[in-house]
Amino acid sequence: MMDTKVLLADDHAILREGIRMVLDAQPGITVVGEAEDGRQALEMVEDLQPDVVVMDIAMPNMNGAEATRQIRRRFPRTRVVILTMHENQQYLMQIVNAGATACVLKRSAGTELVTAVKAAARGESYFSPTMASMMLDVYRKRLVEEGGDELALLTEREREVLQLVAEGKTSQEIADQLFVSIKTVQTHRMHIMEKLDAHDRTDLVRHAIRLGVIQPE
């Protein structure tokens, strides 16, 4: 098998040198070039046809996100691994929307970069655990905003009460089963109805079936 050809793009020469040392030490990986900004990276991708570009997100002239977009559009065979020091959702969404295959935090690049490059070369995604967790949070929020995960609006106890109500149990039976007072059950039920915009028990049953809390008979 041929070595995976990697292009480095970062405006800090010292960081590029460190990354090159890490990658060149790995069998099956060869660093074929270095770019100082996104525009130069784009030109070098055209000339060198690397398998993977390791790209900093914040660079002058053309930032890593824009360079990634153009690389993915013009050279779809080339995968991009983003290196970033930023741990926030704004940068994360830029990275995902740009079409990056992988993302590694600079503080953990030494341990994760090789894994990310190898995954990208296989066409697989890799995101640092912190970034992956953030992506999951973003996904959950979008589901709630779009009405796709209404269960996330309910607390753990409210989901329990919803199922028991939908199964036809009375407030007293629910209170006995959960070892709480009837008043507590009624309060949970009221909160559930408000969050799901339900108006009566029939509404609650319909929501429970739609959300997969219970199965229709």
Phi, psi and omega in degrees: 000143179284152177296151172284121181273128184238135173251133178260136177226106179202141183277001177252112184299323182295319179293318178300320180297317179295318179295318179301317180298318180296313185285320181296337180283351183266127175297137178092000179234132178229126176278119186259351180182167179224135178240148183266345178204176184295324181295316178294323179299318180299316179296320183287330176297319179297320182282317190263341181050055180289158175283324184222139171248126173266112194239128170287147181278325184253102180220155179285168177069304172212121183286168185296326180294314180293318178299321179296315178304313183290324177296314182295328180282318186269331183227069188300340179286337181275127179264153182239128173252118181272134172252128180213152174261353185272126179246066177218162187292330180300309179293323180300314182292326174301314182297313181294314182293332179288339178100018178296144179276331183211161178214129181232135176285139183299327183291342179239019185299324183299325184266336188249340188298316180300316178301317181294317180296316180295320178295315180299319180298331178274359182082017181256156179271151172210128176229138176309145182310320179299316181291321179297320178295320178297319179299320179295320178298316179299316180298316180297316180299319180294322177299316180295314181298325182269003179077017185269350180215065182295335179299332180293342178284340184265148174285170180301316181293323179295324177294323177297314181296319179302315181297316183293321177297314182295333178280358175094009181283146178282166179300323179294317179296321179293317179299316180296319183291324183264359179059046176228174179278160177299322180299320178296318178299316181296324178294315177301316182298318179297317179296320179298315182296322178294315183291325182263001182056046178260151186246343179201182183297322179301318177299316181298318179297316180299316178296317181299320178291315182298324182273359177081015179289321173228162179261141177294145181283000000 
